[in-house]
Amino acid sequence: MQNSVKTPWYPFLGETPAHLEYSQRTMMGAVEEIGEKYPQYIAWDFMGSATTYKAAIAQIHACAKALRALGIQPDERVTICMPNTPQTVIMFYAVNMIGAIANMIHPLSAEGEIEFYLNDSKSVAAITLDQFYSKFANIRKNTPSLKNLIITSVKDALNPIMKVGYALTQGRKVPKLPKDADVILWKDFLRKGESFSGEARVERTDEQPAVILYSGGTTGVTKGILLSNLNFNALGAQIIAMNPMFVPGDKMLAIMPMFHGFGLGVSIHSMLVNGGRCILIPRFTPQTYAQLLAKYQPNFIAGVPTLYEALLRIEGLEKLNLACLKGVFSGGDSLSVELKKRFDAFLKAHGATIEVREGYGTTECVTASCLTPLTKAKEGSIGIPFPDTYYKIVKVGTQQEVPYGEEGEICLAGPTVMLEYVNHPKETADTLQTHPDGLTWVHTGDLGIMDEDGFIYFRQRIKRMIVTSGYNVYPSQIENILDAHEAVHMSCVIGVKDPYKMQKVKAFIVLKPGYAPDDAMKNHILDYCRKHIAKYAMPYDIEFRDELPKTLVGKVAYRVLEEEESQRAS
């Protein structure tokens, strides 16, 4: 049936084969396989400490035993609410090893969001950093399925010298845990595993569920996306096939977070199943990023456009040598032609022989599924599909393919396509559609064009969404939170262009009678938002209006507000 799918991009694949063999093991099984080949290679670096594959696998086994000692069963969900630290990676693969499902969430999520993620996934256990303990403590009574909360600290992953330094600096800012806190500390948790005498591993197939990542899907309402072992292992094979210059031992600066498909799929799993070395970065600042580039001399970096914009703003990088780079990838948001030109010039000025390669993807297929090939780049294009991945452009609301050069909805099929939206059968059926060619296609909710060479061009989203610093923000969710405030009659949230974040969030509010639209009210509403909205999604400004513009059918005309802001900016 696949022969009926058009593949005009095949001539541009170069050394990349059109079809690949995929591991039939679990994610952990694939990591163990590579660990047997390269036991003394470094799996990850973290704040001055390097961990070999052999040591990493031993640590994951110990964590798996501890999870079994807690009584966690196959298919149960374990929430990982962590930045990029060794404990995050260890827990992720340990959960996979015992046949449970890793529920990955943003540690800067607001309390209400964490409560939603825990209940939506019915998580029986969670791990987070000590500095985020209070968020969990405040919602614990509302999360009945959560039996075990594991608390770790950055210092748990540091060598003795670094531990002292951390305790004297950042560690001093972390509030001490209450003595009666209903938690298990990381060391105590691992100690429980030492008494577990059974087999920690639970045999699973490659097509069984393994991970939940969150996204708004095509409707902009946050949903858990259920992904399989095969989804991640296929991605790991595809990423390397699209980058034949990769060799085991190559270093990837893992700055994209592990609760994001881009960070987890590309910067962590694709590296660890191919013998790569992950440099784990728990927190991004442009200055530390530049220092890490200089110190570690990575071979690959992947990030959102904001990350590259940030690097261009740093002064004093004249001596930075980037000849080490084999690949620089941009995704998660549209890379403007202008920013690409500026960053390519920056790379060249610092000794790199390569240019940024833009890609495209959705969490519904883990992350990237399309990348600018090595053989040819086209200005404004997001590249061509990965091996075994098919793209087509259809007339919106149909399965009818449009001619080359005509705009329509981007659809894609391949081995990384999700299993389902958790608890959302109707939206799963709307998004995953079987076409007459027999393939299951993801209807992405994004508009694009395919040219006659098979190169894809992203145009805009059908769904209403703001992308700020690479994170998706869904206006309808922010509006629901604002509208629940006692003083708010109606709200509308839009994205405003920003040279650094690409877009920032702005709220327009009509107050109920009797409430004054003054600075005190603005600050009161912003304080309320901080309790309910993740930091990255917070409105940077609130503008009070007597009324909001409406469409003919009476809906708030958010595009009118976007146009007003655009004119103000110009």
Secondary structure, 3 states (H helix, E strand, C coil): CHHHCCCCCHHHCCCCCCCCCCCCCCHHHHHHHHHHHCCCCEEEEECCEEEEHHHHHHHHHHHHHHHHHCCCCCCCEEEEECCCCHHHHHHHHHHHHCCCEEEECCCCCCHHHHHHHHHHHCCCEEEEEHHHHHHHHHHHHHCCCCCEEEEECHHHHCCHHHHHHHHHCHHHHCCCCCCCCCCEEHHHHHHHHHCCCCCCCCCCCCCCEEEEEEECCCCCCCEEEEEEHHHHHHHHHHHHHCCCCCCCCCEEEECCCCCCHHHHHHHHHHHHCCCCEEEECCCCCHHHHHHHHHHHCCCEEEECHHHHHHHHHCCCCCCCCCCCCCEEEECCCCCCHHHHHHHHHHHHHCCCCCCEEEEEECHHHCCEEEECCCCCCCCCCCEEECCCCEEEEECCCCCCECCCCCCEEEEEECCCCCCEECCCHHHHHHHEEECCCCCEEEEEEEEEEECCCCCEEEEEECCCCEEECCEEECHHHHHHHHHCCCCEEEEEEEEEEECCCEEEEEEEEEECCCCCCCHHHHHHHHHHHHHHCCHHHCCCEEEECCCCCECCCCCECHHHHHHHHHHHHC
